[in-house]
Amino acid sequence: MEEKQLTFEEAINKLNEITNRIQKSDCSLDEGFALFEEGVKLADYCSQRLEEYNVKLQQLTGKLEGKNEQ
């Protein structure tokens, strides 16, 4: 992945571009493998970000539920 921290949306868009490129088969085996490797890294990054947001969402909704019970 690039040195610059991608937003979730940028990472998803780049992952879609890589997927489309590989599906079109317009690249060499070496290039396809490199793209696949980058795609795996992007997918891991997106999964990690989603998990972080899920934890934050659970924390926020837990706080809201606690306030509603008072």
CHARMM internal coordinates of N, CA and C (Angstrom, degrees):
IC EDIT
DIST 1 N 1 CA 1.4457
DIST 1 CA 1 C 1.5291
ANGL 1 N 1 CA 1 C 108.45
DIST 1 C 2 N 1.2855
ANGL 1 CA 1 C 2 N 116.99
DIHE 1 N 1 CA 1 C 2 N 160.80
DIST 2 N 2 CA 1.4542
ANGL 1 C 2 N 2 CA 121.73
DIHE 1 CA 1 C 2 N 2 CA -177.88
DIST 2 CA 2 C 1.5193
ANGL 2 N 2 CA 2 C 111.08
DIHE 1 C 2 N 2 CA 2 C -69.29
DIST 2 C 3 N 1.3578
ANGL 2 CA 2 C 3 N 115.45
DIHE 2 N 2 CA 2 C 3 N 159.84
DIST 3 N 3 CA 1.4577
ANGL 2 C 3 N 3 CA 120.01
DIHE 2 CA 2 C 3 N 3 CA 178.35
DIST 3 CA 3 C 1.5236
ANGL 3 N 3 CA 3 C 111.23
DIHE 2 C 3 N 3 CA 3 C -64.95
DIST 3 C 4 N 1.3332
ANGL 3 CA 3 C 4 N 116.57
DIHE 3 N 3 CA 3 C 4 N -40.67
DIST 4 N 4 CA 1.4626
ANGL 3 C 4 N 4 CA 120.93
DIHE 3 CA 3 C 4 N 4 CA 178.48
DIST 4 CA 4 C 1.5274
ANGL 4 N 4 CA 4 C 109.39
DIHE 3 C 4 N 4 CA 4 C -64.88
DIST 4 C 5 N 1.3128
ANGL 4 CA 4 C 5 N 116.26
DIHE 4 N 4 CA 4 C 5 N 134.56
DIST 5 N 5 CA 1.4614
ANGL 4 C 5 N 5 CA 120.54
DIHE 4 CA 4 C 5 N 5 CA 178.98
DIST 5 CA 5 C 1.5238
ANGL 5 N 5 CA 5 C 109.68
DIHE 4 C 5 N 5 CA 5 C -69.89
DIST 5 C 6 N 1.3133
ANGL 5 CA 5 C 6 N 116.23
DIHE 5 N 5 CA 5 C 6 N 118.87
DIST 6 N 6 CA 1.4573
ANGL 5 C 6 N 6 CA 120.79
DIHE 5 CA 5 C 6 N 6 CA 179.85
DIST 6 CA 6 C 1.5209
ANGL 6 N 6 CA 6 C 110.43
DIHE 5 C 6 N 6 CA 6 C -80.42
DIST 6 C 7 N 1.3173
ANGL 6 CA 6 C 7 N 115.78
DIHE 6 N 6 CA 6 C 7 N 149.63
DIST 7 N 7 CA 1.4614
ANGL 6 C 7 N 7 CA 118.79
DIHE 6 CA 6 C 7 N 7 CA 169.30
DIST 7 CA 7 C 1.5223
ANGL 7 N 7 CA 7 C 107.36
DIHE 6 C 7 N 7 CA 7 C -75.21
DIST 7 C 8 N 1.2961
ANGL 7 CA 7 C 8 N 116.60
DIHE 7 N 7 CA 7 C 8 N 165.30
DIST 8 N 8 CA 1.4609
ANGL 7 C 8 N 8 CA 121.14
DIHE 7 CA 7 C 8 N 8 CA 178.19
DIST 8 CA 8 C 1.5299
ANGL 8 N 8 CA 8 C 109.71
DIHE 7 C 8 N 8 CA 8 C -57.63
DIST 8 C 9 N 1.3285
ANGL 8 CA 8 C 9 N 115.91
DIHE 8 N 8 CA 8 C 9 N -44.63
DIST 9 N 9 CA 1.4606
ANGL 8 C 9 N 9 CA 120.64
DIHE 8 CA 8 C 9 N 9 CA -177.49
DIST 9 CA 9 C 1.5290
ANGL 9 N 9 CA 9 C 111.89
DIHE 8 C 9 N 9 CA 9 C -64.78
DIST 9 C 10 N 1.3384
ANGL 9 CA 9 C 10 N 116.60
DIHE 9 N 9 CA 9 C 10 N -40.03
DIST 10 N 10 CA 1.4628
ANGL 9 C 10 N 10 CA 120.30
DIHE 9 CA 9 C 10 N 10 CA 177.37
DIST 10 CA 10 C 1.5279
ANGL 10 N 10 CA 10 C 110.80
DIHE 9 C 10 N 10 CA 10 C -63.32
DIST 10 C 11 N 1.3174
ANGL 10 CA 10 C 11 N 115.93
DIHE 10 N 10 CA 10 C 11 N -42.16
DIST 11 N 11 CA 1.4640
ANGL 10 C 11 N 11 CA 120.53
DIHE 10 CA 10 C 11 N 11 CA -179.85
DIST 11 CA 11 C 1.5313
ANGL 11 N 11 CA 11 C 110.84
DIHE 10 C 11 N 11 CA 11 C -64.49
DIST 11 C 12 N 1.3306
ANGL 11 CA 11 C 12 N 117.52
DIHE 11 N 11 CA 11 C 12 N -42.56
DIST 12 N 12 CA 1.4728
ANGL 11 C 12 N 12 CA 121.00
DIHE 11 CA 11 C 12 N 12 CA 178.17
DIST 12 CA 12 C 1.5216
ANGL 12 N 12 CA 12 C 110.31
DIHE 11 C 12 N 12 CA 12 C -63.21
DIST 12 C 13 N 1.3251
ANGL 12 CA 12 C 13 N 116.83
DIHE 12 N 12 CA 12 C 13 N -43.80
DIST 13 N 13 CA 1.4684
ANGL 12 C 13 N 13 CA 120.22
DIHE 12 CA 12 C 13 N 13 CA 179.39
DIST 13 CA 13 C 1.5229
ANGL 13 N 13 CA 13 C 111.24
DIHE 12 C 13 N 13 CA 13 C -62.22
DIST 13 C 14 N 1.3157
ANGL 13 CA 13 C 14 N 116.38
DIHE 13 N 13 CA 13 C 14 N -43.26
DIST 14 N 14 CA 1.4701
ANGL 13 C 14 N 14 CA 120.56
DIHE 13 CA 13 C 14 N 14 CA 179.13
DIST 14 CA 14 C 1.5288
ANGL 14 N 14 CA 14 C 110.20
DIHE 13 C 14 N 14 CA 14 C -65.27
DIST 14 C 15 N 1.3152
ANGL 14 CA 14 C 15 N 117.09
DIHE 14 N 14 CA 14 C 15 N -39.41
DIST 15 N 15 CA 1.4602
ANGL 14 C 15 N 15 CA 121.56
DIHE 14 CA 14 C 15 N 15 CA 177.23
DIST 15 CA 15 C 1.5288
ANGL 15 N 15 CA 15 C 110.83
DIHE 14 C 15 N 15 CA 15 C -62.79
DIST 15 C 16 N 1.3217
ANGL 15 CA 15 C 16 N 116.96
DIHE 15 N 15 CA 15 C 16 N -41.24
DIST 16 N 16 CA 1.4684
ANGL 15 C 16 N 16 CA 120.62
DIHE 15 CA 15 C 16 N 16 CA 176.65
DIST 16 CA 16 C 1.5250
ANGL 16 N 16 CA 16 C 111.56
DIHE 15 C 16 N 16 CA 16 C -63.61
DIST 16 C 17 N 1.3305
ANGL 16 CA 16 C 17 N 116.50
DIHE 16 N 16 CA 16 C 17 N -40.78
DIST 17 N 17 CA 1.4667
ANGL 16 C 17 N 17 CA 120.63
DIHE 16 CA 16 C 17 N 17 CA 177.72
DIST 17 CA 17 C 1.5236
ANGL 17 N 17 CA 17 C 110.77
DIHE 16 C 17 N 17 CA 17 C -61.49
DIST 17 C 18 N 1.3264
ANGL 17 CA 17 C 18 N 116.24
DIHE 17 N 17 CA 17 C 18 N -44.51
DIST 18 N 18 CA 1.4610
ANGL 17 C 18 N 18 CA 120.90
DIHE 17 CA 17 C 18 N 18 CA 179.40
DIST 18 CA 18 C 1.5252
ANGL 18 N 18 CA 18 C 110.50
DIHE 17 C 18 N 18 CA 18 C -62.95
DIST 18 C 19 N 1.3187
ANGL 18 CA 18 C 19 N 116.47
DIHE 18 N 18 CA 18 C 19 N -44.58
DIST 19 N 19 CA 1.4623
ANGL 18 C 19 N 19 CA 121.00
DIHE 18 CA 18 C 19 N 19 CA 179.50
DIST 19 CA 19 C 1.5210
ANGL 19 N 19 CA 19 C 110.65
DIHE 18 C 19 N 19 CA 19 C -59.61
DIST 19 C 20 N 1.3274
ANGL 19 CA 19 C 20 N 116.53
DIHE 19 N 19 CA 19 C 20 N -46.51
DIST 20 N 20 CA 1.4687
ANGL 19 C 20 N 20 CA 120.00
DIHE 19 CA 19 C 20 N 20 CA 179.38
DIST 20 CA 20 C 1.5168
ANGL 20 N 20 CA 20 C 111.44
DIHE 19 C 20 N 20 CA 20 C -62.41
DIST 20 C 21 N 1.3087
ANGL 20 CA 20 C 21 N 116.62
DIHE 20 N 20 CA 20 C 21 N -40.85
DIST 21 N 21 CA 1.4759
ANGL 20 C 21 N 21 CA 120.99
DIHE 20 CA 20 C 21 N 21 CA -179.33
DIST 21 CA 21 C 1.5265
ANGL 21 N 21 CA 21 C 110.70
DIHE 20 C 21 N 21 CA 21 C -63.48
DIST 21 C 22 N 1.3357
ANGL 21 CA 21 C 22 N 116.63
DIHE 21 N 21 CA 21 C 22 N -44.68
DIST 22 N 22 CA 1.4651
ANGL 21 C 22 N 22 CA 120.52
DIHE 21 CA 21 C 22 N 22 CA -179.82
DIST 22 CA 22 C 1.5311
ANGL 22 N 22 CA 22 C 110.09
DIHE 21 C 22 N 22 CA 22 C -66.23
DIST 22 C 23 N 1.3326
ANGL 22 CA 22 C 23 N 117.23
DIHE 22 N 22 CA 22 C 23 N -40.93
DIST 23 N 23 CA 1.4668
ANGL 22 C 23 N 23 CA 120.60
DIHE 22 CA 22 C 23 N 23 CA -179.20
DIST 23 CA 23 C 1.5235
ANGL 23 N 23 CA 23 C 112.39
DIHE 22 C 23 N 23 CA 23 C -64.86
DIST 23 C 24 N 1.3323
ANGL 23 CA 23 C 24 N 117.07
DIHE 23 N 23 CA 23 C 24 N -31.96
DIST 24 N 24 CA 1.4596
ANGL 23 C 24 N 24 CA 120.62
DIHE 23 CA 23 C 24 N 24 CA 179.21
DIST 24 CA 24 C 1.5271
ANGL 24 N 24 CA 24 C 111.52
DIHE 23 C 24 N 24 CA 24 C -74.03
DIST 24 C 25 N 1.3141
ANGL 24 CA 24 C 25 N 116.63
DIHE 24 N 24 CA 24 C 25 N -15.84
DIST 25 N 25 CA 1.4668
ANGL 24 C 25 N 25 CA 122.91
DIHE 24 CA 24 C 25 N 25 CA 179.77
DIST 25 CA 25 C 1.5188
ANGL 25 N 25 CA 25 C 112.29
DIHE 24 C 25 N 25 CA 25 C 57.28
DIST 25 C 26 N 1.3226
ANGL 25 CA 25 C 26 N 117.64
DIHE 25 N 25 CA 25 C 26 N 36.40
DIST 26 N 26 CA 1.4568
ANGL 25 C 26 N 26 CA 120.34
DIHE 25 CA 25 C 26 N 26 CA 179.47
DIST 26 CA 26 C 1.5239
ANGL 26 N 26 CA 26 C 111.98
DIHE 25 C 26 N 26 CA 26 C -100.54
DIST 26 C 27 N 1.3376
ANGL 26 CA 26 C 27 N 115.90
DIHE 26 N 26 CA 26 C 27 N 32.24
DIST 27 N 27 CA 1.4500
ANGL 26 C 27 N 27 CA 119.95
DIHE 26 CA 26 C 27 N 27 CA 179.42
DIST 27 CA 27 C 1.5289
ANGL 27 N 27 CA 27 C 109.29
DIHE 26 C 27 N 27 CA 27 C -139.21
DIST 27 C 28 N 1.3209
ANGL 27 CA 27 C 28 N 114.78
DIHE 27 N 27 CA 27 C 28 N 160.25
DIST 28 N 28 CA 1.4597
ANGL 27 C 28 N 28 CA 120.14
DIHE 27 CA 27 C 28 N 28 CA 178.43
DIST 28 CA 28 C 1.5304
ANGL 28 N 28 CA 28 C 109.61
DIHE 27 C 28 N 28 CA 28 C -70.99
DIST 28 C 29 N 1.3119
ANGL 28 CA 28 C 29 N 115.70
DIHE 28 N 28 CA 28 C 29 N 168.68
DIST 29 N 29 CA 1.4596
ANGL 28 C 29 N 29 CA 120.23
DIHE 28 CA 28 C 29 N 29 CA 178.33
DIST 29 CA 29 C 1.5216
ANGL 29 N 29 CA 29 C 110.73
DIHE 28 C 29 N 29 CA 29 C -61.35
DIST 29 C 30 N 1.3324
ANGL 29 CA 29 C 30 N 116.96
DIHE 29 N 29 CA 29 C 30 N -44.00
DIST 30 N 30 CA 1.4669
ANGL 29 C 30 N 30 CA 120.42
DIHE 29 CA 29 C 30 N 30 CA 179.17
DIST 30 CA 30 C 1.5250
ANGL 30 N 30 CA 30 C 111.48
DIHE 29 C 30 N 30 CA 30 C -62.27
DIST 30 C 31 N 1.3256
ANGL 30 CA 30 C 31 N 115.80
DIHE 30 N 30 CA 30 C 31 N -44.44
DIST 31 N 31 CA 1.4617
ANGL 30 C 31 N 31 CA 119.70
DIHE 30 CA 30 C 31 N 31 CA 179.59
DIST 31 CA 31 C 1.5278
ANGL 31 N 31 CA 31 C 110.37
DIHE 30 C 31 N 31 CA 31 C -66.89
DIST 31 C 32 N 1.3129
ANGL 31 CA 31 C 32 N 117.09
DIHE 31 N 31 CA 31 C 32 N -40.41
DIST 32 N 32 CA 1.4613
ANGL 31 C 32 N 32 CA 120.87
DIHE 31 CA 31 C 32 N 32 CA 178.07
DIST 32 CA 32 C 1.5134
ANGL 32 N 32 CA 32 C 111.70
DIHE 31 C 32 N 32 CA 32 C -61.43
DIST 32 C 33 N 1.3314
ANGL 32 CA 32 C 33 N 115.77
DIHE 32 N 32 CA 32 C 33 N -41.05
DIST 33 N 33 CA 1.4544
ANGL 32 C 33 N 33 CA 119.32
DIHE 32 CA 32 C 33 N 33 CA 178.37
DIST 33 CA 33 C 1.5237
ANGL 33 N 33 CA 33 C 111.08
DIHE 32 C 33 N 33 CA 33 C -66.00
DIST 33 C 34 N 1.3326
ANGL 33 CA 33 C 34 N 117.07
DIHE 33 N 33 CA 33 C 34 N -41.58
DIST 34 N 34 CA 1.4642
ANGL 33 C 34 N 34 CA 120.71
DIHE 33 CA 33 C 34 N 34 CA 177.86
DIST 34 CA 34 C 1.5283
ANGL 34 N 34 CA 34 C 110.59
DIHE 33 C 34 N 34 CA 34 C -62.72
DIST 34 C 35 N 1.3228
ANGL 34 CA 34 C 35 N 116.55
DIHE 34 N 34 CA 34 C 35 N -41.11
DIST 35 N 35 CA 1.4640
ANGL 34 C 35 N 35 CA 120.48
DIHE 34 CA 34 C 35 N 35 CA 177.37
DIST 35 CA 35 C 1.5242
ANGL 35 N 35 CA 35 C 110.87
DIHE 34 C 35 N 35 CA 35 C -64.14
DIST 35 C 36 N 1.3309
ANGL 35 CA 35 C 36 N 116.26
DIHE 35 N 35 CA 35 C 36 N -41.95
DIST 36 N 36 CA 1.4570
ANGL 35 C 36 N 36 CA 120.62
DIHE 35 CA 35 C 36 N 36 CA 178.74
DIST 36 CA 36 C 1.5304
ANGL 36 N 36 CA 36 C 110.15
DIHE 35 C 36 N 36 CA 36 C -61.19
DIST 36 C 37 N 1.3283
ANGL 36 CA 36 C 37 N 116.16
DIHE 36 N 36 CA 36 C 37 N -43.97
DIST 37 N 37 CA 1.4571
ANGL 36 C 37 N 37 CA 120.88
DIHE 36 CA 36 C 37 N 37 CA 179.05
DIST 37 CA 37 C 1.5339
ANGL 37 N 37 CA 37 C 111.01
DIHE 36 C 37 N 37 CA 37 C -60.91
DIST 37 C 38 N 1.3216
ANGL 37 CA 37 C 38 N 116.52
DIHE 37 N 37 CA 37 C 38 N -44.00
DIST 38 N 38 CA 1.4612
ANGL 37 C 38 N 38 CA 120.37
DIHE 37 CA 37 C 38 N 38 CA 177.58
DIST 38 CA 38 C 1.5289
ANGL 38 N 38 CA 38 C 110.74
DIHE 37 C 38 N 38 CA 38 C -64.02
DIST 38 C 39 N 1.3271
ANGL 38 CA 38 C 39 N 116.26
DIHE 38 N 38 CA 38 C 39 N -38.74
DIST 39 N 39 CA 1.4609
ANGL 38 C 39 N 39 CA 120.83
DIHE 38 CA 38 C 39 N 39 CA 178.26
DIST 39 CA 39 C 1.5182
ANGL 39 N 39 CA 39 C 112.43
DIHE 38 C 39 N 39 CA 39 C -62.40
DIST 39 C 40 N 1.3281
ANGL 39 CA 39 C 40 N 116.47
DIHE 39 N 39 CA 39 C 40 N -39.88
DIST 40 N 40 CA 1.4684
ANGL 39 C 40 N 40 CA 120.21
DIHE 39 CA 39 C 40 N 40 CA 177.89
DIST 40 CA 40 C 1.5227
ANGL 40 N 40 CA 40 C 110.14
DIHE 39 C 40 N 40 CA 40 C -63.38
DIST 40 C 41 N 1.3270
ANGL 40 CA 40 C 41 N 116.52
DIHE 40 N 40 CA 40 C 41 N -42.11
DIST 41 N 41 CA 1.4680
ANGL 40 C 41 N 41 CA 120.12
DIHE 40 CA 40 C 41 N 41 CA 178.27
DIST 41 CA 41 C 1.5269
ANGL 41 N 41 CA 41 C 111.03
DIHE 40 C 41 N 41 CA 41 C -63.33
DIST 41 C 42 N 1.3311
ANGL 41 CA 41 C 42 N 116.04
DIHE 41 N 41 CA 41 C 42 N -42.06
DIST 42 N 42 CA 1.4692
ANGL 41 C 42 N 42 CA 119.72
DIHE 41 CA 41 C 42 N 42 CA 178.45
DIST 42 CA 42 C 1.5254
ANGL 42 N 42 CA 42 C 111.37
DIHE 41 C 42 N 42 CA 42 C -65.27
DIST 42 C 43 N 1.3224
ANGL 42 CA 42 C 43 N 116.72
DIHE 42 N 42 CA 42 C 43 N -41.13
DIST 43 N 43 CA 1.4701
ANGL 42 C 43 N 43 CA 120.42
DIHE 42 CA 42 C 43 N 43 CA 178.92
DIST 43 CA 43 C 1.5275
ANGL 43 N 43 CA 43 C 110.22
DIHE 42 C 43 N 43 CA 43 C -63.26
DIST 43 C 44 N 1.3388
ANGL 43 CA 43 C 44 N 116.86
DIHE 43 N 43 CA 43 C 44 N -41.27
DIST 44 N 44 CA 1.4703
ANGL 43 C 44 N 44 CA 120.21
DIHE 43 CA 43 C 44 N 44 CA 177.20
DIST 44 CA 44 C 1.5254
ANGL 44 N 44 CA 44 C 110.85
DIHE 43 C 44 N 44 CA 44 C -62.88
DIST 44 C 45 N 1.3340
ANGL 44 CA 44 C 45 N 115.99
DIHE 44 N 44 CA 44 C 45 N -42.91
DIST 45 N 45 CA 1.4686
ANGL 44 C 45 N 45 CA 120.94
DIHE 44 CA 44 C 45 N 45 CA 178.68
DIST 45 CA 45 C 1.5341
ANGL 45 N 45 CA 45 C 110.27
DIHE 44 C 45 N 45 CA 45 C -60.37
DIST 45 C 46 N 1.3243
ANGL 45 CA 45 C 46 N 116.48
DIHE 45 N 45 CA 45 C 46 N -46.69
DIST 46 N 46 CA 1.4721
ANGL 45 C 46 N 46 CA 120.43
DIHE 45 CA 45 C 46 N 46 CA -179.43
DIST 46 CA 46 C 1.5277
ANGL 46 N 46 CA 46 C 111.01
DIHE 45 C 46 N 46 CA 46 C -63.70
DIST 46 C 47 N 1.3108
ANGL 46 CA 46 C 47 N 116.48
DIHE 46 N 46 CA 46 C 47 N -41.08
DIST 47 N 47 CA 1.4634
ANGL 46 C 47 N 47 CA 120.72
DIHE 46 CA 46 C 47 N 47 CA 178.57
DIST 47 CA 47 C 1.5251
ANGL 47 N 47 CA 47 C 110.82
DIHE 46 C 47 N 47 CA 47 C -62.69
DIST 47 C 48 N 1.3248
ANGL 47 CA 47 C 48 N 115.90
DIHE 47 N 47 CA 47 C 48 N -42.51
DIST 48 N 48 CA 1.4627
ANGL 47 C 48 N 48 CA 120.90
DIHE 47 CA 47 C 48 N 48 CA 178.42
DIST 48 CA 48 C 1.5290
ANGL 48 N 48 CA 48 C 110.69
DIHE 47 C 48 N 48 CA 48 C -62.85
DIST 48 C 49 N 1.3240
ANGL 48 CA 48 C 49 N 116.58
DIHE 48 N 48 CA 48 C 49 N -44.64
DIST 49 N 49 CA 1.4695
ANGL 48 C 49 N 49 CA 120.06
DIHE 48 CA 48 C 49 N 49 CA 179.30
DIST 49 CA 49 C 1.5328
ANGL 49 N 49 CA 49 C 110.91
DIHE 48 C 49 N 49 CA 49 C -62.27
DIST 49 C 50 N 1.3286
ANGL 49 CA 49 C 50 N 117.05
DIHE 49 N 49 CA 49 C 50 N -42.91
DIST 50 N 50 CA 1.4627
ANGL 49 C 50 N 50 CA 120.37
DIHE 49 CA 49 C 50 N 50 CA 178.68
DIST 50 CA 50 C 1.5250
ANGL 50 N 50 CA 50 C 111.10
DIHE 49 C 50 N 50 CA 50 C -61.50
DIST 50 C 51 N 1.3256
ANGL 50 CA 50 C 51 N 116.73
DIHE 50 N 50 CA 50 C 51 N -40.24
DIST 51 N 51 CA 1.4585
ANGL 50 C 51 N 51 CA 120.62
DIHE 50 CA 50 C 51 N 51 CA 178.56
DIST 51 CA 51 C 1.5301
ANGL 51 N 51 CA 51 C 110.33
DIHE 50 C 51 N 51 CA 51 C -64.50
DIST 51 C 52 N 1.3305
ANGL 51 CA 51 C 52 N 116.95
DIHE 51 N 51 CA 51 C 52 N -41.10
DIST 52 N 52 CA 1.4644
ANGL 51 C 52 N 52 CA 120.42
DIHE 51 CA 51 C 52 N 52 CA 177.84
DIST 52 CA 52 C 1.5282
ANGL 52 N 52 CA 52 C 110.75
DIHE 51 C 52 N 52 CA 52 C -61.81
DIST 52 C 53 N 1.3262
ANGL 52 CA 52 C 53 N 116.30
DIHE 52 N 52 CA 52 C 53 N -43.98
DIST 53 N 53 CA 1.4600
ANGL 52 C 53 N 53 CA 119.72
DIHE 52 CA 52 C 53 N 53 CA 178.94
DIST 53 CA 53 C 1.5258
ANGL 53 N 53 CA 53 C 111.25
DIHE 52 C 53 N 53 CA 53 C -66.24
DIST 53 C 54 N 1.3080
ANGL 53 CA 53 C 54 N 116.96
DIHE 53 N 53 CA 53 C 54 N -35.69
DIST 54 N 54 CA 1.4562
ANGL 53 C 54 N 54 CA 120.71
DIHE 53 CA 53 C 54 N 54 CA 178.70
DIST 54 CA 54 C 1.5285
ANGL 54 N 54 CA 54 C 110.46
DIHE 53 C 54 N 54 CA 54 C -63.60
DIST 54 C 55 N 1.3265
ANGL 54 CA 54 C 55 N 116.80
DIHE 54 N 54 CA 54 C 55 N -43.69
DIST 55 N 55 CA 1.4628
ANGL 54 C 55 N 55 CA 120.88
DIHE 54 CA 54 C 55 N 55 CA 178.40
DIST 55 CA 55 C 1.5280
ANGL 55 N 55 CA 55 C 110.16
DIHE 54 C 55 N 55 CA 55 C -62.22
DIST 55 C 56 N 1.3227
ANGL 55 CA 55 C 56 N 116.81
DIHE 55 N 55 CA 55 C 56 N -45.84
DIST 56 N 56 CA 1.4676
ANGL 55 C 56 N 56 CA 120.61
DIHE 55 CA 55 C 56 N 56 CA 178.89
DIST 56 CA 56 C 1.5224
ANGL 56 N 56 CA 56 C 111.34
DIHE 55 C 56 N 56 CA 56 C -61.53
DIST 56 C 57 N 1.3241
ANGL 56 CA 56 C 57 N 115.91
DIHE 56 N 56 CA 56 C 57 N -41.65
DIST 57 N 57 CA 1.4630
ANGL 56 C 57 N 57 CA 120.28
DIHE 56 CA 56 C 57 N 57 CA 179.45
DIST 57 CA 57 C 1.5230
ANGL 57 N 57 CA 57 C 110.86
DIHE 56 C 57 N 57 CA 57 C -63.34
DIST 57 C 58 N 1.3253
ANGL 57 CA 57 C 58 N 116.94
DIHE 57 N 57 CA 57 C 58 N -42.80
DIST 58 N 58 CA 1.4657
ANGL 57 C 58 N 58 CA 120.21
DIHE 57 CA 57 C 58 N 58 CA 177.91
DIST 58 CA 58 C 1.5274
ANGL 58 N 58 CA 58 C 110.99
DIHE 57 C 58 N 58 CA 58 C -63.51
DIST 58 C 59 N 1.3344
ANGL 58 CA 58 C 59 N 116.63
DIHE 58 N 58 CA 58 C 59 N -39.07
DIST 59 N 59 CA 1.4644
ANGL 58 C 59 N 59 CA 119.91
DIHE 58 CA 58 C 59 N 59 CA 178.06
DIST 59 CA 59 C 1.5208
ANGL 59 N 59 CA 59 C 110.80
DIHE 58 C 59 N 59 CA 59 C -64.51
DIST 59 C 60 N 1.3143
ANGL 59 CA 59 C 60 N 116.20
DIHE 59 N 59 CA 59 C 60 N -44.49
DIST 60 N 60 CA 1.4663
ANGL 59 C 60 N 60 CA 119.88
DIHE 59 CA 59 C 60 N 60 CA -179.20
DIST 60 CA 60 C 1.5232
ANGL 60 N 60 CA 60 C 111.80
DIHE 59 C 60 N 60 CA 60 C -66.15
DIST 60 C 61 N 1.3214
ANGL 60 CA 60 C 61 N 117.30
DIHE 60 N 60 CA 60 C 61 N -43.88
DIST 61 N 61 CA 1.4631
ANGL 60 C 61 N 61 CA 119.16
DIHE 60 CA 60 C 61 N 61 CA -179.60
DIST 61 CA 61 C 1.5157
ANGL 61 N 61 CA 61 C 110.67
DIHE 60 C 61 N 61 CA 61 C -69.11
DIST 61 C 62 N 1.3371
ANGL 61 CA 61 C 62 N 116.97
DIHE 61 N 61 CA 61 C 62 N -31.28
DIST 62 N 62 CA 1.4652
ANGL 61 C 62 N 62 CA 120.10
DIHE 61 CA 61 C 62 N 62 CA 175.63
DIST 62 CA 62 C 1.5139
ANGL 62 N 62 CA 62 C 111.27
DIHE 61 C 62 N 62 CA 62 C -65.17
DIST 62 C 63 N 1.3244
ANGL 62 CA 62 C 63 N 116.21
DIHE 62 N 62 CA 62 C 63 N -40.06
DIST 63 N 63 CA 1.4644
ANGL 62 C 63 N 63 CA 120.79
DIHE 62 CA 62 C 63 N 63 CA 177.75
DIST 63 CA 63 C 1.5213
ANGL 63 N 63 CA 63 C 110.39
DIHE 62 C 63 N 63 CA 63 C -65.92
DIST 63 C 64 N 1.3231
ANGL 63 CA 63 C 64 N 116.68
DIHE 63 N 63 CA 63 C 64 N -40.31
DIST 64 N 64 CA 1.4651
ANGL 63 C 64 N 64 CA 120.32
DIHE 63 CA 63 C 64 N 64 CA 179.46
DIST 64 CA 64 C 1.5238
ANGL 64 N 64 CA 64 C 110.70
DIHE 63 C 64 N 64 CA 64 C -66.64
DIST 64 C 65 N 1.3170
ANGL 64 CA 64 C 65 N 116.97
DIHE 64 N 64 CA 64 C 65 N -40.78
DIST 65 N 65 CA 1.4675
ANGL 64 C 65 N 65 CA 120.71
DIHE 64 CA 64 C 65 N 65 CA 179.22
DIST 65 CA 65 C 1.5224
ANGL 65 N 65 CA 65 C 110.43
DIHE 64 C 65 N 65 CA 65 C -64.29
DIST 65 C 66 N 1.3423
ANGL 65 CA 65 C 66 N 116.54
DIHE 65 N 65 CA 65 C 66 N -37.81
DIST 66 N 66 CA 1.4573
ANGL 65 C 66 N 66 CA 120.83
DIHE 65 CA 65 C 66 N 66 CA 177.69
DIST 66 CA 66 C 1.5139
ANGL 66 N 66 CA 66 C 112.19
DIHE 65 C 66 N 66 CA 66 C -64.09
DIST 66 C 67 N 1.3183
ANGL 66 CA 66 C 67 N 117.28
DIHE 66 N 66 CA 66 C 67 N -37.30
DIST 67 N 67 CA 1.4615
ANGL 66 C 67 N 67 CA 121.56
DIHE 66 CA 66 C 67 N 67 CA 178.29
DIST 67 CA 67 C 1.5294
ANGL 67 N 67 CA 67 C 110.72
DIHE 66 C 67 N 67 CA 67 C -70.44
DIST 67 C 68 N 1.3265
ANGL 67 CA 67 C 68 N 117.29
DIHE 67 N 67 CA 67 C 68 N -36.81
DIST 68 N 68 CA 1.4564
ANGL 67 C 68 N 68 CA 121.40
DIHE 67 CA 67 C 68 N 68 CA -179.53
DIST 68 CA 68 C 1.5091
ANGL 68 N 68 CA 68 C 112.25
DIHE 67 C 68 N 68 CA 68 C -69.46
DIST 68 C 69 N 1.3480
ANGL 68 CA 68 C 69 N 117.18
DIHE 68 N 68 CA 68 C 69 N -26.77
DIST 69 N 69 CA 1.4575
ANGL 68 C 69 N 69 CA 120.45
DIHE 68 CA 68 C 69 N 69 CA -178.96
DIST 69 CA 69 C 1.5212
ANGL 69 N 69 CA 69 C 112.91
DIHE 68 C 69 N 69 CA 69 C -78.36
DIST 69 C 70 N 1.3295
ANGL 69 CA 69 C 70 N 116.89
DIHE 69 N 69 CA 69 C 70 N -15.91
DIST 70 N 70 CA 1.4683
ANGL 69 C 70 N 70 CA 120.20
DIHE 69 CA 69 C 70 N 70 CA -177.29
DIST 70 CA 70 C 1.4761
ANGL 70 N 70 CA 70 C 112.54
DIHE 69 C 70 N 70 CA 70 C -78.91
END
COOR INIT
IC SEED 1 N 1 CA 1 C
IC BUILD
